[in-house]
Amino acid sequence: MHPKPELPATTVLVIDGSANDRAFYTERLRRCSSDYLVLEAADGPSGLDLYRSQRIDCVVLDLQLSNQSGFEILINLVPIASRPRVAVIVLTRNGHRGVWELAHQNGACACFVKQLMAVEDLDRTIQRAIAFVGSMPKEDRYRPL
């Protein structure tokens, strides 16, 4: 009888419309930690489908998706901003502070400008965001249907 394989400790879903960016973040996150299982989605609907069908600890979400706004996906993932069930980290090419503030107001744990972000910072932020969401009492967490 074969021993049961251990599941990765952290499942990260990268939703990004750019195949190059998705591949970059996926590969870099896997290099940061062998504990990461990184799943990829090219658009909002397939990202939400993956989220609903898998155990996801953190979503790394690009705001500029081809088929809908990343903010729509964020609101679907965290419908009650003060009661997140999943850690969401937003990526954007827009460095305007108002975008960051709007992402935080809508439940994102952090927001990074793609061109200025080091993957090591993303890795640390993923760990902190998961710890924050996990520390909330279960009755205060909300998981969308």
C-alpha positions in Angstrom: 0.0 0.0 0.0 1.4 3.4 -1.0 1.5 6.2 1.5 -1.0 8.9 0.9 0.7 11.9 -0.7 0.7 15.1 1.3 -1.3 17.9 0.0 0.4 21.3 -0.4 -0.1 23.5 2.5 -1.2 26.5 0.5 -3.4 26.7 -2.7 -3.0 29.9 -4.6 -5.3 30.8 -7.6 -3.8 33.3 -10.1 -6.5 35.0 -12.2 -4.8 37.1 -14.9 -5.8 37.7 -18.5 -2.1 37.9 -19.6 -0.7 34.4 -20.3 2.8 35.8 -19.8 2.0 37.4 -16.5 0.2 34.3 -15.3 3.1 32.0 -16.2 5.5 34.4 -14.6 3.7 34.6 -11.2 2.9 30.9 -11.2 6.5 29.9 -11.8 7.9 32.4 -9.4 5.5 31.4 -6.6 6.4 27.8 -7.1 10.0 28.7 -6.7 9.3 30.7 -3.5 7.8 27.7 -1.8 7.3 24.1 -2.5 4.2 24.2 -0.3 2.4 26.2 -3.0 -0.1 24.6 -5.3 -0.7 27.3 -7.9 -3.7 27.1 -10.1 -4.3 29.4 -13.0 -7.3 31.1 -14.7 -7.3 33.3 -17.7 -10.5 35.1 -17.0 -13.1 35.8 -14.3 -15.6 33.1 -14.9 -13.1 30.3 -15.1 -11.4 31.8 -12.0 -14.7 31.8 -10.1 -15.4 28.2 -11.2 -12.0 27.0 -9.9 -12.6 28.9 -6.7 -15.9 27.2 -6.2 -14.6 23.7 -7.0 -11.3 23.7 -5.1 -10.0 24.6 -1.7 -8.3 28.0 -2.4 -6.4 29.7 0.4 -5.5 32.9 -1.6 -6.5 34.5 -4.9 -4.0 36.7 -6.7 -6.3 38.8 -9.0 -5.4 41.1 -11.8 -7.9 44.0 -12.1 -7.6 44.3 -15.9 -9.3 41.2 -17.2 -10.5 41.0 -20.8 -14.1 39.8 -20.2 -15.0 41.7 -17.0 -13.7 44.0 -14.4 -11.4 42.5 -11.7 -13.5 44.4 -9.2 -16.5 42.3 -10.2 -14.5 39.2 -9.4 -13.3 40.7 -6.1 -16.8 41.5 -5.1 -17.9 37.9 -5.9 -15.0 36.5 -3.9 -15.4 38.8 -1.0 -19.1 40.0 -1.0 -18.8 41.3 2.6 -15.5 43.2 2.7 -15.2 43.1 6.5 -15.7 39.3 6.5 -13.4 37.7 3.9 -13.5 34.0 3.6 -10.5 33.9 1.2 -7.4 36.1 1.1 -7.4 38.2 -2.1 -4.4 40.1 -3.3 -4.9 42.5 -6.2 -2.4 43.2 -9.0 -2.7 46.1 -11.3 -0.7 48.1 -13.9 -2.4 51.2 -12.6 -0.4 52.9 -9.9 -3.2 55.4 -8.9 -3.7 55.3 -5.1 -7.5 55.5 -5.6 -7.4 52.1 -7.2 -5.6 50.6 -4.2 -8.0 52.2 -1.8 -11.0 50.9 -3.7 -9.5 47.4 -3.8 -9.0 47.5 0.0 -12.6 48.8 0.6 -13.9 45.9 -1.5 -12.1 43.3 0.6 -8.6 42.9 -0.9 -5.9 42.2 1.7 -3.3 44.0 -0.4 -2.8 45.7 -3.8 0.4 45.7 -5.8 1.5 47.5 -9.0 2.8 44.7 -11.3 5.8 46.6 -12.6 7.0 47.6 -9.1 6.3 44.4 -7.1 8.9 41.8 -6.1 7.7 38.2 -6.0 9.2 37.9 -2.6 6.9 40.6 -1.4 3.9 38.8 -3.0 5.0 35.6 -1.2 5.2 37.3 2.2 1.8 39.1 1.6 0.1 35.8 0.7 1.3 34.3 4.0 0.1 37.3 6.0 -3.2 37.5 4.2 -4.0 33.8 4.7 -3.1 34.1 8.4 -5.3 37.2 8.8 -8.3 35.5 7.2 -7.7 32.3 9.1 -7.6 34.1 12.4 -11.1 35.4 12.0 -13.8 33.5 13.9 -15.6 31.1 11.6 -18.9 32.8 12.1 -17.4 36.1 10.8 -16.2 34.5 7.6 -18.4 34.3 4.6 -18.0 31.9 1.6 -20.0 32.8 -1.5 -22.1 30.1 -3.1 
